[in-house]
């Protein structure tokens, strides 16, 4: 399987890519604005690159409920950050946004991926990506970003998530985005109980069966804490275990806070998968 991120092309048959998370938010669930200062943000980016990130993801609005962030505010947070990273690193850059306007400006600044947790709710989102030659992440969400969903209900969790993502992937292809530039994200913790998120992780191979690269965004998330009885700052081992399981089931893009640990897991799993492939 091939993944394309702008001009970069990766064979992920036995390899998983590691996306380093960079928050331009003062209220992130994980770092709570620890890297809000721009110099701290850039130092964090340098650290992630040194630890082996394949590409970097910049987000200006957290996924969960919180104070309103206007379009202008999100632009101010994300676009200059993309520009600064493009000047410093020769790595693909991703804009974590559900606004087509922010995505478009991010592409102009150097981003080559649109990571959209809304499932392409903005009708101009895919057109903006296609015009820029960008890749996209299609993510499942039951309601919408930033909307609390404490009691989600599904008749067939995996079936409904798969249908949603298959439909969104087809939207992307129909908009002129090649399949190698479309990634699927089950949206763990987005309109799912901890048990539902765990079920989606255990059955990730069913999403892989849709034929697109599967993007795994579980790093330090709430469902891992619920399953292990740990707080957000103590979920490293659970996250790495989830990454190893995801790779074994076919996930090939890992969105990570702990790039160094995830890089080691990804490289180890790659060696195992390559050995098994060579032995057949």
C-alpha positions in Angstrom: 0.0 0.0 0.0 1.2 3.5 -0.9 0.6 6.7 1.1 1.2 10.1 -0.6 1.8 13.2 1.5 2.3 16.0 -1.0 5.4 15.2 -3.0 6.4 12.5 -0.5 5.5 8.9 -1.4 5.7 6.0 1.2 5.4 2.3 0.8 3.5 1.3 4.0 3.1 -2.4 3.2 5.2 -3.2 6.3 6.0 0.3 7.6 4.0 2.7 9.8 4.4 6.4 9.6 4.5 8.5 12.8 2.8 11.9 12.9 4.0 14.2 15.7 1.3 16.2 17.4 1.8 20.0 17.8 -0.9 21.9 19.6 -1.4 25.6 19.0 -4.1 25.7 21.7 -4.0 27.0 25.3 -6.5 24.2 26.4 -5.3 20.9 24.8 -6.5 17.9 26.8 -3.0 16.5 26.9 -0.5 19.4 27.4 -2.9 22.1 28.6 -1.1 24.8 26.6 2.4 23.9 27.6 3.7 24.8 24.2 1.5 27.9 23.6 4.5 30.2 23.6 5.8 30.2 20.0 9.4 29.6 21.0 8.3 26.6 23.1 6.2 25.4 20.2 9.2 25.5 17.8 11.4 23.8 20.4 8.8 21.0 20.7 8.7 20.6 16.9 12.5 20.3 16.8 12.3 17.6 19.5 9.6 15.6 17.6 11.7 15.8 14.4 14.8 14.6 16.2 12.8 11.7 17.7 11.9 10.5 14.3 8.6 12.0 13.3 7.7 11.3 9.6 5.4 14.4 9.5 3.9 17.0 11.8 0.3 17.9 12.6 -0.6 21.5 13.7 -4.0 22.1 15.3 -5.4 25.4 16.6 -8.7 24.2 18.1 -9.1 21.3 20.4 -11.6 18.6 19.4 -13.7 18.7 22.6 -16.0 21.3 24.1 -14.5 24.6 25.1 -14.4 28.4 24.5 -15.3 29.4 21.0 -12.3 29.9 18.6 -13.2 32.1 15.7 -12.0 31.5 12.1 -9.6 34.5 12.5 -8.2 33.2 15.7 -7.6 29.7 14.2 -5.9 31.3 11.2 -3.6 33.2 13.5 -2.7 30.1 15.5 -2.1 27.7 12.6 -0.9 29.5 9.5 2.1 31.2 10.9 3.1 28.0 12.6 2.9 26.1 9.3 5.0 28.8 7.7 7.7 28.6 10.5 7.8 24.8 10.3 8.1 24.8 6.5 11.2 27.1 6.8 12.8 24.8 9.3 12.0 21.2 8.3 11.8 19.2 5.1 8.9 17.1 6.4 5.3 16.9 5.3 3.1 19.2 7.4 -0.6 18.6 8.3 -3.2 21.2 9.3 -5.6 19.8 11.9 -8.7 21.8 11.0 -12.3 21.2 9.8 -12.6 24.7 8.3 -11.9 24.8 4.5 -10.7 28.4 4.8 -8.0 27.5 7.3 -7.0 24.4 5.3 -6.6 26.5 2.2 -4.4 29.1 3.8 -2.4 26.3 5.5 -1.8 24.7 2.1 -0.6 28.0 0.8 1.8 28.2 3.7 3.2 24.8 3.1 0.9 22.1 4.5 0.2 19.1 2.4 -2.4 17.3 4.5 -5.8 18.3 5.8 -6.7 16.4 9.0 -10.4 16.9 9.4 -12.2 15.4 12.4 -15.6 16.6 11.1 -15.9 14.1 8.3 -15.7 16.8 5.6 -18.7 18.8 7.0 -17.5 22.0 5.3 -18.7 21.6 1.7 -15.6 23.4 0.4 -13.1 21.3 2.3 -12.4 18.6 -0.4 -12.3 21.1 -3.2 -9.6 23.1 -1.3 -7.6 19.9 -0.8 -7.9 18.8 -4.4 -6.9 22.2 -5.8 -3.8 22.1 -3.6 -2.9 18.5 -4.4 -3.2 17.8 -0.6 -3.9 14.6 1.2 -6.8 14.3 3.6 -7.8 12.4 6.7 -11.5 11.3 6.8 -12.5 11.0 10.4 -15.8 9.6 11.8 -17.6 11.8 14.3 -21.2 11.0 15.4 -22.4 14.6 15.9 -19.7 17.3 15.3 -16.4 18.5 16.7 -16.6 20.4 20.0 -20.1 19.0 20.7 -20.5 16.9 23.8 -21.9 13.4 23.1 -22.0 11.6 26.4 -24.5 8.8 25.5 -23.8 7.8 21.9 -25.9 5.0 20.4 -25.3 2.8 17.4 -27.1 -0.2 16.0 -23.9 -1.6 14.5 -20.9 0.4 15.7 -18.2 -0.9 13.3 -20.6 -1.2 10.4 -21.8 2.4 10.8 -18.3 3.8 11.2 -17.1 1.8 8.2 -20.0 3.0 6.0 -19.5 6.6 7.1 -15.7 6.4 6.2 -16.3 4.6 3.0 -18.7 7.3 1.9 -16.3 10.1 2.9 -13.4 8.4 1.1 -15.6 8.2 -2.0 -16.4 11.9 -1.7 -12.7 12.7 -1.6 -12.0 10.5 -4.7 -14.9 12.1 -6.5 -13.5 15.5 -5.7 -10.2 14.6 -7.5 -8.1 13.4 -4.6 -6.3 10.1 -5.5 -7.0 7.1 -3.1 -3.3 7.1 -2.0 -4.0 10.6 -0.5 -7.1 9.6 1.5 -6.6 8.2 5.0 -9.4 6.9 7.3 -9.7 7.6 11.0 -12.3 5.8 13.2 -12.5 8.8 15.5 -11.8 7.1 18.9 -13.5 9.1 21.7 -15.4 11.2 19.2 -19.0 10.2 20.0 -18.0 6.9 21.4 -17.9 5.4 24.9 -14.6 3.9 26.1 -16.0 0.5 25.3 -16.9 1.6 21.8 -13.5 3.1 21.1 -11.8 -0.1 22.4 -14.1 -2.2 20.0 -13.0 0.0 17.1 -9.4 -0.5 18.0 -9.8 -4.3 18.3 -11.5 -4.4 14.9 -9.3 -2.0 13.1 -8.6 -4.6 10.4 -12.2 -4.2 9.2 -11.5 -0.5 8.4 -8.2 -1.6 6.7 -10.4 -3.8 4.5 -12.0 -0.7 3.0 -8.8 -0.3 0.9 -7.4 3.0 2.2 -4.5 3.7 4.6 -5.9 3.7 8.2 -4.9 6.5 10.5 -4.8 5.7 14.2 -5.4 8.6 16.6 -5.5 7.1 20.1 -2.5 8.7 21.8 -3.3 9.3 25.5 -7.0 9.3 24.8 -9.7 9.0 27.4 -10.8 5.4 26.5 -7.2 4.2 27.3 -7.5 5.9 30.7 -10.9 4.3 31.3 -9.5 0.8 30.4 -6.4 1.1 32.5 -7.5 3.4 35.3 -4.9 6.0 34.5 -4.9 9.8 34.2 -3.9 11.6 31.0 -0.2 12.0 32.0 0.1 8.3 32.8 -1.0 6.5 29.6 2.3 6.1 27.8 2.4 2.3 28.0 -1.3 2.0 27.1 -0.7 4.2 24.1 2.3 2.3 22.9 0.4 -1.0 23.3 -2.5 0.4 21.3 -0.1 1.5 18.6 1.5 -2.0 18.4 -1.9 -3.6 18.2 -3.0 -1.1 15.5 0.0 -1.8 13.4 -0.6 -5.6 13.7 -4.1 -5.1 12.5 -3.0 -3.0 9.5 -3.0 0.7 10.7 -0.3 2.6 9.0 -0.3 6.2 10.3 0.1 6.8 14.0 -0.7 10.2 15.5 1.5 10.5 18.6 2.5 12.7 21.4 5.4 10.4 22.3 7.2 10.3 19.0 10.3 8.6 20.4 8.4 5.7 21.9 6.1 5.3 18.9 9.0 5.4 16.5 10.6 2.5 18.3 7.3 0.5 18.3 6.7 1.3 14.6 10.3 0.2 13.7 10.1 -3.0 15.7 6.7 -3.9 14.2 8.1 -3.1 10.7 11.0 -5.5 11.2 8.6 -8.3 12.3 6.2 -7.6 9.4 9.0 -7.5 6.8 10.5 -10.7 8.2 7.1 -12.5 7.9 6.6 -11.1 4.4 10.1 -12.3 3.3 9.6 -15.7 4.8 6.4 -16.4 2.8 
